[in-house]
Amino acid sequence: MKYLKEYFTFISEEISKNEPIPEILGVDRGMAIFLIGASGIGKSYFVKNNILTKNSTFKDFSTDDISTLYTGDPNVYYTGREAETGRTKNASELNIAKMLKFMETGQNFIYNTTGAGKEFTDRGFEHIQEIYDEARKYNYKIVFIHLLSTLENSLEQDKLRQRHVDPHYIQWAYAKQQGGEVDGIKVEGNIQRYKSLGPDVYYLITSIDQKYKYYKFVNGKLAKRKGDRYIVKERSEEHTSELQSQR
């Protein structure tokens, strides 16, 4: 029995070393994952193949799923309906309401979002901050996983999926990640703002054709995964340049 326990401990340690996001392993409650990325980058693919296959206890909350539930058409966004008291909640508001209620259980969940919100507004960040603050009230451990890619990659992948997004919105959602310009207007990126919220762990993952490179903020500095660990280079500019090359 002693050797059997030692064997399983060894196996567990090896699996953890080989997992780029070890926080998701073996946790059955109390963890909130904020999965952020522009439209068409493959967030749902990442959830299915890189989170739920390793820990099926996470409940995935996606505005797209809520919208399709009400409209029956993945290409039609649910804006609510007219009622005697006015317009009811839209898909995004319904998704947030469901998450807020779910948090009371303390179970693991994923907030699957672009973080962009309505064009030329700050609603995306406001929604993330709202869920973040509420998760803290319920003592969740919070992990940010931020997928980054090129605008061209997002546009091409959008053509291949069932639900299509207006290319202009993809441009907006893309700009809201690292900053950029839309219609001649400068758009502030949200990465530094997400950092300032203070998640327990913050990963940046570059994604080209579902091939990932993993980065992680360690004591405020960006570290790149090499082998089974994350390494901070003395000159963080090298990491910044590498990430910007994905833009």
Helices and strands as residue ranges (DSSP letters): H 2-18, G 22-24, E 31-36, H 43-50, E 59-62, H 63-71, E 82-83, E 86-87, H 91-102, G 103-105, E 109-113, H 123-137, E 141-148, H 151-160, H 167-178, E 180-182, E 185-187, H 191-197, E 201-208, E 211-218, E 221-226, E 229-232, H 237-244
